[in-house]
Every structure is written in structure tokens, then in C-alpha cells.
Amino acid sequence: MQGQHPTITDFTDGEFDEYCSLITKLLTGCKDVIDKHGPQGSWTPASPERRAQVVEAMGVLADLSRALNGTRNGLRRLDSRVRLRLTAQEAQP
């Protein structure tokens, strides 16, 4: 298999569309978190108690982390498929 990551020129139109879709999904996920936890552009904890605020903040971070990790995983899978396709093309006589 190829040792380097494919460059953007290695992507087919469909693969690049998938790439763009993954980034759009990330932004949508982040916007959902913002709309839920900081719709005015600033986080206002639901509770006045610090312990509850920390728990709530950890939830916000977890939501953002899930969105980012989902995108990273999708990009890795896409990258692997492109590599496999390129390797198969190189192996053809």
C-alpha cells in the first residue's frame, strides 16, 4: 500500500464530494452543539453551582469531541479507500 497520504488530486469527484460532505457534517454537528449550549455565542451554564457547571461543560466538550472524532474517522476511511484504489491501479499491468 502507498506510504504517503493521497493528495487531493488523487481523489475522484465522488470521493471529493464525500470529503466535502464530511466537513459539512462536522460543521453542522458543531452548530447543533452551539445552538444547544451557547445560542447567543456564549455559554451560560444551566446551574449556578460549580459542580453542575463542570459536568455540563464536560458534556459540551464530549458533544464537540464526538462530532470531530466522527469526521476524523470518516476522513481516515476515505483516505484508506483512496489508497487502496491507487494501489490497485498501480498493480494493474
Backbone atoms as SQL, in Angstrom:
CREATE TABLE atoms (id INTEGER PRIMARY KEY, chain TEXT, resi INTEGER, resn TEXT, atom TEXT, x REAL, y REAL, z REAL);
INSERT INTO atoms VALUES
  (1, 'A', 1, 'MET', 'N', 0.835, -1.168, 0.000),
  (2, 'A', 1, 'MET', 'CA', 0.000, 0.000, 0.000),
  (3, 'A', 1, 'MET', 'C', 0.886, 1.239, 0.000),
  (4, 'A', 2, 'GLN', 'N', 0.356, 2.316, -0.532),
  (5, 'A', 2, 'GLN', 'CA', 1.097, 3.569, -0.597),
  (6, 'A', 2, 'GLN', 'C', 1.487, 4.037, 0.796),
  (7, 'A', 3, 'GLY', 'N', 2.716, 4.550, 0.940),
  (8, 'A', 3, 'GLY', 'CA', 3.171, 5.022, 2.236),
  (9, 'A', 3, 'GLY', 'C', 2.702, 6.416, 2.558),
  (10, 'A', 4, 'GLN', 'N', 2.458, 7.212, 1.541),
  (11, 'A', 4, 'GLN', 'CA', 2.058, 8.596, 1.776),
  (12, 'A', 4, 'GLN', 'C', 0.544, 8.740, 1.679),
  (13, 'A', 5, 'HIS', 'N', 0.048, 9.793, 2.293),
  (14, 'A', 5, 'HIS', 'CA', -1.374, 10.095, 2.152),
  (15, 'A', 5, 'HIS', 'C', -1.631, 10.562, 0.729),
  (16, 'A', 6, 'PRO', 'N', -2.772, 10.181, 0.193),
  (17, 'A', 6, 'PRO', 'CA', -3.106, 10.667, -1.133),
  (18, 'A', 6, 'PRO', 'C', -3.231, 12.202, -1.121),
  (19, 'A', 7, 'THR', 'N', -2.895, 12.788, -2.232),
  (20, 'A', 7, 'THR', 'CA', -3.110, 14.232, -2.363),
  (21, 'A', 7, 'THR', 'C', -4.507, 14.453, -2.905),
  (22, 'A', 8, 'ILE', 'N', -4.972, 15.663, -2.862),
  (23, 'A', 8, 'ILE', 'CA', -6.338, 15.953, -3.301),
  (24, 'A', 8, 'ILE', 'C', -6.511, 15.628, -4.783),
  (25, 'A', 9, 'THR', 'N', -5.435, 15.644, -5.555),
  (26, 'A', 9, 'THR', 'CA', -5.544, 15.303, -6.977),
  (27, 'A', 9, 'THR', 'C', -5.779, 13.812, -7.184),
  (28, 'A', 10, 'ASP', 'N', -5.552, 13.001, -6.152),
  (29, 'A', 10, 'ASP', 'CA', -5.796, 11.565, -6.235),
  (30, 'A', 10, 'ASP', 'C', -7.264, 11.207, -6.033),
  (31, 'A', 11, 'PHE', 'N', -8.049, 12.146, -5.539),
  (32, 'A', 11, 'PHE', 'CA', -9.456, 11.893, -5.254),
  (33, 'A', 11, 'PHE', 'C', -10.289, 11.997, -6.524),
  (34, 'A', 12, 'THR', 'N', -11.223, 11.078, -6.678),
  (35, 'A', 12, 'THR', 'CA', -12.198, 11.198, -7.763),
  (36, 'A', 12, 'THR', 'C', -13.195, 12.287, -7.365),
  (37, 'A', 13, 'ASP', 'N', -14.030, 12.689, -8.302),
  (38, 'A', 13, 'ASP', 'CA', -15.054, 13.693, -7.974),
  (39, 'A', 13, 'ASP', 'C', -15.965, 13.198, -6.857),
  (40, 'A', 14, 'GLY', 'N', -16.344, 11.918, -6.923),
  (41, 'A', 14, 'GLY', 'CA', -17.209, 11.351, -5.886),
  (42, 'A', 14, 'GLY', 'C', -16.537, 11.316, -4.521),
  (43, 'A', 15, 'GLU', 'N', -15.262, 10.977, -4.502),
  (44, 'A', 15, 'GLU', 'CA', -14.518, 10.951, -3.239),
  (45, 'A', 15, 'GLU', 'C', -14.366, 12.355, -2.668),
  (46, 'A', 16, 'PHE', 'N', -14.139, 13.315, -3.540),
  (47, 'A', 16, 'PHE', 'CA', -14.027, 14.692, -3.056),
  (48, 'A', 16, 'PHE', 'C', -15.376, 15.191, -2.549),
  (49, 'A', 17, 'ASP', 'N', -16.453, 14.791, -3.200),
  (50, 'A', 17, 'ASP', 'CA', -17.792, 15.150, -2.701),
  (51, 'A', 17, 'ASP', 'C', -18.007, 14.571, -1.302),
  (52, 'A', 18, 'GLU', 'N', -17.559, 13.344, -1.107),
  (53, 'A', 18, 'GLU', 'CA', -17.673, 12.716, 0.216),
  (54, 'A', 18, 'GLU', 'C', -16.834, 13.486, 1.243),
  (55, 'A', 19, 'TYR', 'N', -15.639, 13.890, 0.852),
  (56, 'A', 19, 'TYR', 'CA', -14.762, 14.693, 1.711),
  (57, 'A', 19, 'TYR', 'C', -15.488, 15.972, 2.154),
  (58, 'A', 20, 'CYS', 'N', -16.054, 16.667, 1.180),
  (59, 'A', 20, 'CYS', 'CA', -16.784, 17.908, 1.496),
  (60, 'A', 20, 'CYS', 'C', -17.983, 17.634, 2.388),
  (61, 'A', 21, 'SER', 'N', -18.662, 16.524, 2.150),
  (62, 'A', 21, 'SER', 'CA', -19.822, 16.148, 2.961),
  (63, 'A', 21, 'SER', 'C', -19.425, 15.897, 4.412),
  (64, 'A', 22, 'LEU', 'N', -18.285, 15.260, 4.616),
  (65, 'A', 22, 'LEU', 'CA', -17.805, 15.012, 5.981),
  (66, 'A', 22, 'LEU', 'C', -17.515, 16.320, 6.713),
  (67, 'A', 23, 'ILE', 'N', -16.926, 17.282, 6.022),
  (68, 'A', 23, 'ILE', 'CA', -16.640, 18.573, 6.641),
  (69, 'A', 23, 'ILE', 'C', -17.940, 19.314, 6.940),
  (70, 'A', 24, 'THR', 'N', -18.888, 19.234, 6.020),
  (71, 'A', 24, 'THR', 'CA', -20.192, 19.869, 6.256),
  (72, 'A', 24, 'THR', 'C', -20.884, 19.249, 7.464),
  (73, 'A', 25, 'LYS', 'N', -20.804, 17.919, 7.566),
  (74, 'A', 25, 'LYS', 'CA', -21.412, 17.229, 8.707),
  (75, 'A', 25, 'LYS', 'C', -20.759, 17.675, 10.019),
  (76, 'A', 26, 'LEU', 'N', -19.440, 17.877, 9.999),
  (77, 'A', 26, 'LEU', 'CA', -18.744, 18.367, 11.192),
  (78, 'A', 26, 'LEU', 'C', -19.264, 19.745, 11.580),
  (79, 'A', 27, 'LEU', 'N', -19.347, 20.641, 10.623),
  (80, 'A', 27, 'LEU', 'CA', -19.820, 21.993, 10.923),
  (81, 'A', 27, 'LEU', 'C', -21.254, 21.991, 11.421),
  (82, 'A', 28, 'THR', 'N', -22.078, 21.138, 10.836),
  (83, 'A', 28, 'THR', 'CA', -23.469, 21.026, 11.285),
  (84, 'A', 28, 'THR', 'C', -23.526, 20.507, 12.717),
  (85, 'A', 29, 'GLY', 'N', -22.707, 19.508, 13.019),
  (86, 'A', 29, 'GLY', 'CA', -22.666, 18.971, 14.382),
  (87, 'A', 29, 'GLY', 'C', -22.212, 20.012, 15.383),
  (88, 'A', 30, 'CYS', 'N', -21.200, 20.786, 15.018),
  (89, 'A', 30, 'CYS', 'CA', -20.716, 21.841, 15.919),
  (90, 'A', 30, 'CYS', 'C', -21.781, 22.920, 16.097),
  (91, 'A', 31, 'LYS', 'N', -22.464, 23.258, 15.012),
  (92, 'A', 31, 'LYS', 'CA', -23.533, 24.262, 15.111),
  (93, 'A', 31, 'LYS', 'C', -24.652, 23.780, 16.021),
  (94, 'A', 32, 'ASP', 'N', -24.973, 22.493, 15.938),
  (95, 'A', 32, 'ASP', 'CA', -26.002, 21.928, 16.819),
  (96, 'A', 32, 'ASP', 'C', -25.594, 22.078, 18.288),
  (97, 'A', 33, 'VAL', 'N', -24.321, 21.823, 18.584),
  (98, 'A', 33, 'VAL', 'CA', -23.823, 21.974, 19.953),
  (99, 'A', 33, 'VAL', 'C', -23.904, 23.446, 20.374),
  (100, 'A', 34, 'ILE', 'N', -23.509, 24.331, 19.492),
  (101, 'A', 34, 'ILE', 'CA', -23.574, 25.769, 19.797),
  (102, 'A', 34, 'ILE', 'C', -25.016, 26.192, 20.026),
  (103, 'A', 35, 'ASP', 'N', -25.915, 25.756, 19.157),
  (104, 'A', 35, 'ASP', 'CA', -27.324, 26.126, 19.302),
  (105, 'A', 35, 'ASP', 'C', -27.900, 25.616, 20.620),
  (106, 'A', 36, 'LYS', 'N', -27.427, 24.462, 21.060),
  (107, 'A', 36, 'LYS', 'CA', -27.937, 23.876, 22.300),
  (108, 'A', 36, 'LYS', 'C', -27.328, 24.538, 23.541),
  (109, 'A', 37, 'HIS', 'N', -26.027, 24.818, 23.496),
  (110, 'A', 37, 'HIS', 'CA', -25.328, 25.258, 24.707),
  (111, 'A', 37, 'HIS', 'C', -24.914, 26.735, 24.725),
  (112, 'A', 38, 'GLY', 'N', -24.898, 27.375, 23.577),
  (113, 'A', 38, 'GLY', 'CA', -24.467, 28.775, 23.544),
  (114, 'A', 38, 'GLY', 'C', -25.079, 29.531, 22.392),
  (115, 'A', 39, 'PRO', 'N', -26.414, 29.525, 22.313),
  (116, 'A', 39, 'PRO', 'CA', -27.068, 30.116, 21.138),
  (117, 'A', 39, 'PRO', 'C', -26.780, 31.609, 20.937),
  (118, 'A', 40, 'GLN', 'N', -26.394, 32.297, 21.973),
  (119, 'A', 40, 'GLN', 'CA', -26.075, 33.722, 21.839),
  (120, 'A', 40, 'GLN', 'C', -24.574, 33.944, 21.650),
  (121, 'A', 41, 'GLY', 'N', -23.841, 32.857, 21.404),
  (122, 'A', 41, 'GLY', 'CA', -22.404, 32.955, 21.187),
  (123, 'A', 41, 'GLY', 'C', -21.588, 32.859, 22.461),
  (124, 'A', 42, 'SER', 'N', -22.274, 32.602, 23.560),
  (125, 'A', 42, 'SER', 'CA', -21.590, 32.488, 24.839),
  (126, 'A', 42, 'SER', 'C', -22.279, 31.397, 25.655),
  (127, 'A', 43, 'TRP', 'N', -21.490, 30.577, 26.314),
  (128, 'A', 43, 'TRP', 'CA', -22.052, 29.514, 27.125),
  (129, 'A', 43, 'TRP', 'C', -22.554, 30.081, 28.441),
  (130, 'A', 44, 'THR', 'N', -23.787, 29.809, 28.752),
  (131, 'A', 44, 'THR', 'CA', -24.370, 30.186, 30.030),
  (132, 'A', 44, 'THR', 'C', -24.800, 28.899, 30.721),
  (133, 'A', 45, 'PRO', 'N', -24.091, 28.519, 31.770),
  (134, 'A', 45, 'PRO', 'CA', -24.432, 27.267, 32.451),
  (135, 'A', 45, 'PRO', 'C', -25.870, 27.283, 32.961),
  (136, 'A', 46, 'ALA', 'N', -26.483, 26.115, 32.943),
  (137, 'A', 46, 'ALA', 'CA', -27.864, 25.989, 33.400),
  (138, 'A', 46, 'ALA', 'C', -27.984, 26.088, 34.915),
  (139, 'A', 47, 'SER', 'N', -26.925, 25.739, 35.621),
  (140, 'A', 47, 'SER', 'CA', -26.956, 25.727, 37.083),
  (141, 'A', 47, 'SER', 'C', -25.996, 26.771, 37.642),
  (142, 'A', 48, 'PRO', 'N', -26.351, 27.352, 38.786),
  (143, 'A', 48, 'PRO', 'CA', -25.423, 28.285, 39.416),
  (144, 'A', 48, 'PRO', 'C', -24.310, 27.570, 40.198),
  (145, 'A', 49, 'GLU', 'N', -24.456, 26.265, 40.410),
  (146, 'A', 49, 'GLU', 'CA', -23.474, 25.519, 41.191),
  (147, 'A', 49, 'GLU', 'C', -22.297, 25.082, 40.319),
  (148, 'A', 50, 'ARG', 'N', -21.096, 25.290, 40.829),
  (149, 'A', 50, 'ARG', 'CA', -19.889, 24.993, 40.061),
  (150, 'A', 50, 'ARG', 'C', -19.788, 23.531, 39.648),
  (151, 'A', 51, 'ARG', 'N', -20.105, 22.637, 40.559),
  (152, 'A', 51, 'ARG', 'CA', -20.002, 21.207, 40.240),
  (153, 'A', 51, 'ARG', 'C', -20.894, 20.869, 39.046),
  (154, 'A', 52, 'ALA', 'N', -22.101, 21.364, 39.047),
  (155, 'A', 52, 'ALA', 'CA', -23.027, 21.118, 37.933),
  (156, 'A', 52, 'ALA', 'C', -22.527, 21.787, 36.656),
  (157, 'A', 53, 'GLN', 'N', -21.902, 22.954, 36.792),
  (158, 'A', 53, 'GLN', 'CA', -21.356, 23.651, 35.623),
  (159, 'A', 53, 'GLN', 'C', -20.219, 22.847, 34.983),
  (160, 'A', 54, 'VAL', 'N', -19.381, 22.260, 35.826),
  (161, 'A', 54, 'VAL', 'CA', -18.275, 21.447, 35.314),
  (162, 'A', 54, 'VAL', 'C', -18.827, 20.231, 34.584),
  (163, 'A', 55, 'VAL', 'N', -19.828, 19.588, 35.149),
  (164, 'A', 55, 'VAL', 'CA', -20.441, 18.419, 34.499),
  (165, 'A', 55, 'VAL', 'C', -21.056, 18.834, 33.165),
  (166, 'A', 56, 'GLU', 'N', -21.730, 19.974, 33.156),
  (167, 'A', 56, 'GLU', 'CA', -22.333, 20.469, 31.924),
  (168, 'A', 56, 'GLU', 'C', -21.254, 20.803, 30.886),
  (169, 'A', 57, 'ALA', 'N', -20.184, 21.443, 31.327),
  (170, 'A', 57, 'ALA', 'CA', -19.087, 21.781, 30.413),
  (171, 'A', 57, 'ALA', 'C', -18.461, 20.520, 29.821),
  (172, 'A', 58, 'MET', 'N', -18.327, 19.491, 30.647),
  (173, 'A', 58, 'MET', 'CA', -17.777, 18.229, 30.143),
  (174, 'A', 58, 'MET', 'C', -18.692, 17.639, 29.079),
  (175, 'A', 59, 'GLY', 'N', -19.989, 17.821, 29.238),
  (176, 'A', 59, 'GLY', 'CA', -20.949, 17.362, 28.225),
  (177, 'A', 59, 'GLY', 'C', -20.799, 18.116, 26.920),
  (178, 'A', 60, 'VAL', 'N', -20.579, 19.429, 27.017),
  (179, 'A', 60, 'VAL', 'CA', -20.362, 20.245, 25.820),
  (180, 'A', 60, 'VAL', 'C', -19.112, 19.756, 25.087),
  (181, 'A', 61, 'LEU', 'N', -18.039, 19.568, 25.844),
  (182, 'A', 61, 'LEU', 'CA', -16.790, 19.092, 25.236),
  (183, 'A', 61, 'LEU', 'C', -16.959, 17.706, 24.623),
  (184, 'A', 62, 'ALA', 'N', -17.700, 16.845, 25.286),
  (185, 'A', 62, 'ALA', 'CA', -17.938, 15.498, 24.754),
  (186, 'A', 62, 'ALA', 'C', -18.724, 15.561, 23.444),
  (187, 'A', 63, 'ASP', 'N', -19.730, 16.438, 23.384),
  (188, 'A', 63, 'ASP', 'CA', -20.512, 16.596, 22.153),
  (189, 'A', 63, 'ASP', 'C', -19.629, 17.075, 21.003),
  (190, 'A', 64, 'LEU', 'N', -18.780, 18.053, 21.275),
  (191, 'A', 64, 'LEU', 'CA', -17.872, 18.558, 20.241),
  (192, 'A', 64, 'LEU', 'C', -16.855, 17.490, 19.843),
  (193, 'A', 65, 'SER', 'N', -16.360, 16.772, 20.815),
  (194, 'A', 65, 'SER', 'CA', -15.380, 15.722, 20.552),
  (195, 'A', 65, 'SER', 'C', -15.970, 14.629, 19.672),
  (196, 'A', 66, 'ARG', 'N', -17.219, 14.238, 19.950),
  (197, 'A', 66, 'ARG', 'CA', -17.877, 13.212, 19.129),
  (198, 'A', 66, 'ARG', 'C', -17.992, 13.673, 17.680),
  (199, 'A', 67, 'ALA', 'N', -18.383, 14.936, 17.495),
  (200, 'A', 67, 'ALA', 'CA', -18.509, 15.468, 16.130),
  (201, 'A', 67, 'ALA', 'C', -17.153, 15.432, 15.417),
  (202, 'A', 68, 'LEU', 'N', -16.119, 15.884, 16.096),
  (203, 'A', 68, 'LEU', 'CA', -14.790, 15.916, 15.493),
  (204, 'A', 68, 'LEU', 'C', -14.264, 14.504, 15.232),
  (205, 'A', 69, 'ASN', 'N', -14.433, 13.608, 16.184),
  (206, 'A', 69, 'ASN', 'CA', -13.951, 12.235, 16.001),
  (207, 'A', 69, 'ASN', 'C', -14.684, 11.520, 14.880),
  (208, 'A', 70, 'GLY', 'N', -15.977, 11.774, 14.757),
  (209, 'A', 70, 'GLY', 'CA', -16.733, 11.176, 13.655),
  (210, 'A', 70, 'GLY', 'C', -16.181, 11.622, 12.306),
  (211, 'A', 71, 'THR', 'N', -15.840, 12.903, 12.210),
  (212, 'A', 71, 'THR', 'CA', -15.272, 13.419, 10.963),
  (213, 'A', 71, 'THR', 'C', -13.890, 12.841, 10.718),
  (214, 'A', 72, 'ARG', 'N', -13.066, 12.807, 11.740),
  (215, 'A', 72, 'ARG', 'CA', -11.723, 12.232, 11.584),
  (216, 'A', 72, 'ARG', 'C', -11.798, 10.777, 11.128),
  (217, 'A', 73, 'ASN', 'N', -12.691, 10.013, 11.736),
  (218, 'A', 73, 'ASN', 'CA', -12.835, 8.609, 11.352),
  (219, 'A', 73, 'ASN', 'C', -13.297, 8.480, 9.903),
  (220, 'A', 74, 'GLY', 'N', -14.249, 9.297, 9.523),
  (221, 'A', 74, 'GLY', 'CA', -14.724, 9.283, 8.142),
  (222, 'A', 74, 'GLY', 'C', -13.629, 9.648, 7.159),
  (223, 'A', 75, 'LEU', 'N', -12.825, 10.653, 7.504),
  (224, 'A', 75, 'LEU', 'CA', -11.724, 11.054, 6.628),
  (225, 'A', 75, 'LEU', 'C', -10.662, 9.965, 6.535),
  (226, 'A', 76, 'ARG', 'N', -10.403, 9.274, 7.641),
  (227, 'A', 76, 'ARG', 'CA', -9.443, 8.160, 7.607),
  (228, 'A', 76, 'ARG', 'C', -9.934, 7.032, 6.711),
  (229, 'A', 77, 'ARG', 'N', -11.233, 6.700, 6.839),
  (230, 'A', 77, 'ARG', 'CA', -11.796, 5.643, 5.988),
  (231, 'A', 77, 'ARG', 'C', -11.717, 6.038, 4.513),
  (232, 'A', 78, 'LEU', 'N', -12.040, 7.288, 4.223),
  (233, 'A', 78, 'LEU', 'CA', -11.969, 7.778, 2.853),
  (234, 'A', 78, 'LEU', 'C', -10.535, 7.718, 2.337),
  (235, 'A', 79, 'ASP', 'N', -9.603, 8.174, 3.148),
  (236, 'A', 79, 'ASP', 'CA', -8.190, 8.152, 2.787),
  (237, 'A', 79, 'ASP', 'C', -7.740, 6.715, 2.491),
  (238, 'A', 80, 'SER', 'N', -8.167, 5.780, 3.317),
  (239, 'A', 80, 'SER', 'CA', -7.801, 4.373, 3.112),
  (240, 'A', 80, 'SER', 'C', -8.370, 3.831, 1.807),
  (241, 'A', 81, 'ARG', 'N', -9.609, 4.183, 1.509),
  (242, 'A', 81, 'ARG', 'CA', -10.212, 3.719, 0.249),
  (243, 'A', 81, 'ARG', 'C', -9.472, 4.277, -0.958),
  (244, 'A', 82, 'VAL', 'N', -9.088, 5.557, -0.886),
  (245, 'A', 82, 'VAL', 'CA', -8.340, 6.167, -1.993),
  (246, 'A', 82, 'VAL', 'C', -6.994, 5.463, -2.142),
  (247, 'A', 83, 'ARG', 'N', -6.326, 5.210, -1.023),
  (248, 'A', 83, 'ARG', 'CA', -5.039, 4.492, -1.079),
  (249, 'A', 83, 'ARG', 'C', -5.193, 3.115, -1.709),
  (250, 'A', 84, 'LEU', 'N', -6.217, 2.383, -1.285),
  (251, 'A', 84, 'LEU', 'CA', -6.444, 1.052, -1.848),
  (252, 'A', 84, 'LEU', 'C', -6.709, 1.129, -3.347),
  (253, 'A', 85, 'ARG', 'N', -7.504, 2.095, -3.755),
  (254, 'A', 85, 'ARG', 'CA', -7.780, 2.260, -5.186),
  (255, 'A', 85, 'ARG', 'C', -6.502, 2.568, -5.945),
  (256, 'A', 86, 'LEU', 'N', -5.681, 3.465, -5.422),
  (257, 'A', 86, 'LEU', 'CA', -4.429, 3.822, -6.084),
  (258, 'A', 86, 'LEU', 'C', -3.474, 2.633, -6.145),
  (259, 'A', 87, 'THR', 'N', -3.424, 1.862, -5.058),
  (260, 'A', 87, 'THR', 'CA', -2.563, 0.680, -5.024),
  (261, 'A', 87, 'THR', 'C', -3.020, -0.342, -6.061),
  (262, 'A', 88, 'ALA', 'N', -4.327, -0.536, -6.158),
  (263, 'A', 88, 'ALA', 'CA', -4.874, -1.479, -7.142),
  (264, 'A', 88, 'ALA', 'C', -4.567, -1.007, -8.563),
  (265, 'A', 89, 'GLN', 'N', -4.662, 0.289, -8.801),
  (266, 'A', 89, 'GLN', 'CA', -4.350, 0.833, -10.124),
  (267, 'A', 89, 'GLN', 'C', -2.876, 0.641, -10.471),
  (268, 'A', 90, 'GLU', 'N', -2.016, 0.832, -9.483),
  (269, 'A', 90, 'GLU', 'CA', -0.575, 0.667, -9.704),
  (270, 'A', 90, 'GLU', 'C', -0.228, -0.795, -9.991),
  (271, 'A', 91, 'ALA', 'N', -0.989, -1.712, -9.416),
  (272, 'A', 91, 'ALA', 'CA', -0.706, -3.145, -9.578),
  (273, 'A', 91, 'ALA', 'C', -1.187, -3.692, -10.924),
  (274, 'A', 92, 'GLN', 'N', -2.063, -2.959, -11.585),
  (275, 'A', 92, 'GLN', 'CA', -2.562, -3.418, -12.880),
  (276, 'A', 92, 'GLN', 'C', -1.456, -3.292, -13.927),
  (277, 'A', 93, 'PRO', 'N', -1.366, -4.303, -14.801),
  (278, 'A', 93, 'PRO', 'CA', -0.317, -4.264, -15.848),
  (279, 'A', 93, 'PRO', 'C', -0.601, -3.240, -16.914);
